[in-house]
Every structure is written in structure tokens, then in C-alpha cells.
Amino acid sequence: METSMINIPIYVDQEKLLEKPVTKKEKTDVRDRCLDNYREVTRDEFVEILNSSQSFIPSKTKNKGNDKESFVETRVIILDVDNTVKDEKGKVVDLSKDDSRYLSIEKVLSINLVHNSAFAIQKSIRYSENLEKYKIVFLLKEAITDYGKMVAVYEYLKKNIPGCDDNVNASNRMFFGGYKSDAVIIINEDNMLDITELPIDFTMTCSKNCQSDSGREYELVNETDFVKLIKNDDKEEMKQWFKDCLFDSSDMSFNEIYERLLTIDMNKLLKSSKNLRCLFHNDHNPSASIFTSKTGHSIFYCHSSNCDISENFIGVVMLILKKDSRVETFNWLLENLDLYPTHFRKLKEESKVLFDTLESMKDKLFRTIRNYLEEMRRVYDVLLSDVNFFDDSKESVTCILSGEQLAKKMSSYYGKTYDIDKCNKLLSLMTFIGLIKKLDDEDVPLKMLEYLNRLKEEKALGNFNHKRSNVYRLDVFNATSVIQKLNEDILPLLEKIHFTYQYFSYEWVKICFNEKEAKRVFPQNSRSELSKEKQLILDEAHEVLQGLSWQGTYLMTEKELINTVCERLRNVGDNSVKNALIKNRGYFVKQGFTLERASKDIKKLYNVKASSSFLIYLAKGAGIDETIKELILSGAGIVPLYQFTSVTRDDGRRVRKRKDPIVLN
């Protein structure tokens, strides 16, 4: 049969494309226009269509469908070459002409199968001299009416013409219009593809393409078993499956473990060296393959247009488990493959000893530590379960964690809702007392910082200044030393400044300590400054307390201080004064004043009568008058300072006289 006399069934768009459609709606509109114009054309008319920038579907179907059940026949096989690949992150990148995988028109014409059997080359709508995108068009000697047979021909041709798009595997799909009027290069107008001469067993292939996956012609692989293995979450079963891929991680950093996991040969893991069924969609025809990237990472790639997955090993496991992140997946693998390094195991053991010991001495702990001990333990456990794969240390564990992420994990692990602000505050409290450390940029591992900066750029919208996520470090410690530091340094400090968790904030730490300490403790997103009104209240109270020495009273209850400041600041609400002074007690301790509760010993020491609920401010040492200083120098420091006074008798001798108690109301 002469090629010019054949009838080619085809659906043709009646509009020309100037550029390739992008949105789903644009593509649907083009397809609908094609399906409204069915024709049967000659070879020459088909060439005109290829040259016209009109889109087309080169087959006949029932009910305008594009599934295999709707397929009727085709006289055309079209392979697509776009000279792009997906990198390990799934991003489509152009191939360089110097890349061995680049398939130029000149190169493809030198392939015997193309030279002897293909009818034409059609330059695609996005063709350029620097990046050749085109289609290889085969006219069939006889029409194909079996869908499975058509797919088998496509698979055979793609296998023998490497570099073609694996997503294109049937003629009942739409092909977009060509480059321009001279889009077509005729290879040989007499060339026709005789599929009976191809080494394909159509009897076997067609039956297997139309039946279940279990009878396919390809090598039976363990992709389904692998998915079940991961989902079953059986550690021993997993270790047995991975036995040829495991390694000694005891002396490795988490970043080294991560990189090693990415180089696991997934062909070996899935026990396959050929195309395999995709793990992520109902794949009747094997459409996935595994290749090694330039970085040595094993990449799972699905060629199906309905899937288009391109993932490294961590990404594959993440998708199977439907995890939220690669970090979460990485930690799951650490646990299930028992890959924790020695320094992590030591940290985990010591943290258990620490919290168990604190629990045993709970009654003696400062009230805030006592009240939040269980929740701090939970936070620490979450941090240990969320180590970051950019962590390159062998002496600590580094995590990227926000209050929002912590709240989500805590709610998931412990079955109750956790507020984001509460979680942020817990992280800051643990930083404040030294259990964890919040890292500044200069302390963050370089790879991690680059990753965080990329996230920051991606999330920044308009003028919104997105803050980078917080990074926390858990140093390997000795539990005994940490408890000693708590008892000797931290807990006495909390007692001295009358620490109250309710008022713990960036603003509080800044005013009671300094700005550097506040920035060390609190995330960027949790920072607020002291208002002018609060600063005015604190300045006024400071002036009142400074007057205690020269007034000779030396002490004042907090209640009296509040009332005095309220009297002096008539334009400020009484509640504002009260809240500011109670919240910022540590500020006055920082200024050198002593704040004591009116316990039995304190009342005896300072010679006062007061309710035990009273808090008493004492004048700072620099304001003690000369008489008191002389008493201290003479040894009176061994007796209550405010219980005695020095007087001169008639004979000129100086003696000590007991004072009447100061009555505090």
C-alpha cells in the first residue's frame, strides 16, 4: 500500500497554538476542541496538520474517551523527545548538549530504527536550537486495534531509542501543535513501520497487558512486599530485609548516616534490576525505574504522567508512610533500623537519669521546675525523636523545631491539645535553665543554615519578614553534673529573683538580666519590648526604694511599694502599677535590692512584725548608713542587723541598744 493512500484516523484542533498550554483548564479546552473535529486524513493531509501548529489525537476512540477500553484504532506511533531529566529533588532540568543523554535530531536520525522505519520528525512547540524538543513520527503499515499491542510497540521503540519520554506510551493521548510552518522534517516518505517484523511476542504481551499485574512479562520484583514491610513497622523484619544495606553507624554523625542512607542501592533493596511497578499508583504496566544521580544517590523515578514521582530513598519511605517531612522519616529509619550513633545513645541514657533523679527530689525543687518537670521531660523526648540530618556533630544532637511543630508532635504523642505559645514558652524555659541551647547563626552547622535560609526565602511574601526556624542543641552531659549545677547555681537564682513562670517572657528576661540573655533564651518570633508606661512605673519604684537608706527605714513591703507608686503616678491605673511591679520583681533584685518573704527567720533577722505572706524589699548594701557599717565591722554581722542600734552613753562610751520591732502592715 502506498503511504499517500492510507487513511489516518485523527482528532484535530481547529485553532493553532502559539505557546504550549500550562494550566489544566487550558489543556482541557484544547482537548475538547480536538474531540469535536474527527477526521480521516491521507499522509499528505497529516503532514499539513503536523506543519500547522494544530494539536491532535492520532487515533479513533469510542465516546471520546482516552482510556484503553475506549481505544478503537491508530495508524500512528509518536515518540516524544524533550531532552530534560528530573534531578533528585524532582525538579525538571534541561540537559546540556554535552551530556551523553542529550538526543539531538542529528543523533536520532543515525539510529537505524529511526532512519529505516520512521516517517518524519516534528519539532515541538518549544523547540530551540539550544534545546531540541521534537517528536518522532511512525506511520503504521497496518492499523493497530488492540490497546495492549499498541503499548507493547511503544515500549519496544522507547527501549531501542533511548532518550524518549517514558510518559508517552499510547496514541490515544493528545499531542500539542508543532513549532511553526517548517516544523516537519520528512525522513523518508515511503517509510512505514511493520510491527510484524518487530521481535515482540504480541500473543503473550497483549494477554498480560490486559490481565492482572501478576502475569506480566517483566521480572517479578518485590515492590509490593517492600511497601508492606515499611507499613508493618516491624523492626526485626526490616533489619532482615535491609541486612545487605546496613552499616556501622556507631561513630558517625547524623549527617554522615543520612548521606549513607541516600546511597543505598534501591535496585538491591527491591531485588530488581529492571523496570518495576510504581510503588505509588495502580501500575498495570511497569513504569518505574531506579537510577543513580551524579551525587551517588539512588533515585526512584516513575515515568507515568499520572504519577511523575522522582525521589531518593528517604523520600520514597516518606511517601509510603505518608510522613510530614524527611526529618520525621529519617528519625523513623534511625529507630527501626537501629542506626543511632554512640553519642546519641549516651545522651538518651543520661537524660533519663536526669529526669528520674529530678522526679525523685520533686518535693525539694523550685516550684516552677516541679510543676513543669513532666512536660519538660516530654519536650526533651520530642527533641530526641526529631534530630536533623544536617547535624554534623558527634558530641551533641541538633534539632530544628518551632513551637507550632512541637505542639503538633506533643498532641500526637500524648493525646491532648498543646497550645503553640505554651510550647514556645517551654522551649524558652528549658533554654533559660540550661537543659537545651538555642543556636545563633554562627553556631548552626553550615548545611543546616543554608537549608534554613532557603526556607526563609521561599516563605517570605511581599514585605513580610519571615524569621528562620529555631535550632536547638542538646549537648551530651553527665546527669550528676547537671543536677549539681541546678542545685548550686540555677535554683538559688530562681529563688532570689522570685521567678514566676506566669510572667516569664523576653521582656522580663531583658529587664531582669540583659538583652543578650533574652535573645539567648527566646526565639525571634517571641520578642516584645517593655512599654513606656511600664518603664515609667519601674523607674518610679526604683526611686522609692533608693530612698530607703537615707530615710533610715531600710525596708519596705511590696504592698507598701505598690501603694506609694500609685500615689506618685496618679495618671497610671492602679492595676497597671501592681502588675508591673509584681511581674518585674527580678528587676529590683538586679539593681541590688534584696527581696525576702516574711518567714520566721527573716522577721527575727530584720526585727520586724509582719504576716508571713508579705514580701519585703531591703535597701541595697551601698545605702547602709555609717552606724550599721561600724556595727558590721565590729562583728555585729553575727546578730540581726536591724535589731540593734549604736548609741553613745553619758560617759561617752558607744553601746548597742535593742530596737523596737518594725511593724509592717
KAWO-V586481 format. One record per run of one state. SS is the DSSP state (~ for helix, > for strand, _ for the rest). FROM is the first residue (numbers start at 0). TO is the last residue. Records with the same first field share a line. If there is no record, write none. Layout:
SS = FROM-TO ; FROM-TO
This chain:
_ = 0-1 ; 5-6 ; 16-22 ; 35-36 ; 41-41 ; 50-52 ; 57-58 ; 61-66 ; 81-82 ; 86-90 ; 94-103 ; 109-110 ; 117-118 ; 124-132 ; 144-145 ; 160-173 ; 175-176 ; 178-182 ; 186-191 ; 193-193 ; 197-200 ; 210-211 ; 215-221 ; 232-233 ; 241-252 ; 262-264 ; 269-274 ; 276-286 ; 292-296 ; 302-308 ; 321-324 ; 336-340 ; 360-360 ; 364-365 ; 384-394 ; 400-401 ; 414-418 ; 432-435 ; 438-439 ; 443-444 ; 459-469 ; 475-477 ; 496-499 ; 503-504 ; 512-513 ; 521-522 ; 526-530 ; 551-553 ; 568-572 ; 583-583 ; 590-592 ; 597-598 ; 606-606 ; 609-613 ; 618-619 ; 623-624 ; 633-634 ; 638-639 ; 648-652 ; 658-660 ; 663-664
~ = 2-4 ; 23-34 ; 42-49 ; 67-69 ; 104-108 ; 111-116 ; 146-159 ; 194-196 ; 201-209 ; 212-214 ; 222-231 ; 234-240 ; 253-261 ; 265-268 ; 312-320 ; 325-335 ; 341-359 ; 361-363 ; 366-383 ; 402-413 ; 419-431 ; 440-442 ; 445-458 ; 478-495 ; 500-502 ; 505-511 ; 514-520 ; 523-525 ; 531-550 ; 557-567 ; 573-582 ; 584-589 ; 599-605 ; 620-622 ; 625-632 ; 635-637 ; 640-642
> = 7-15 ; 37-40 ; 53-56 ; 59-60 ; 70-80 ; 83-85 ; 91-93 ; 119-123 ; 133-143 ; 174-174 ; 177-177 ; 183-185 ; 192-192 ; 275-275 ; 287-291 ; 297-301 ; 309-311 ; 395-399 ; 436-437 ; 470-474 ; 554-556 ; 593-596 ; 607-608 ; 614-617 ; 643-647 ; 653-657 ; 661-662
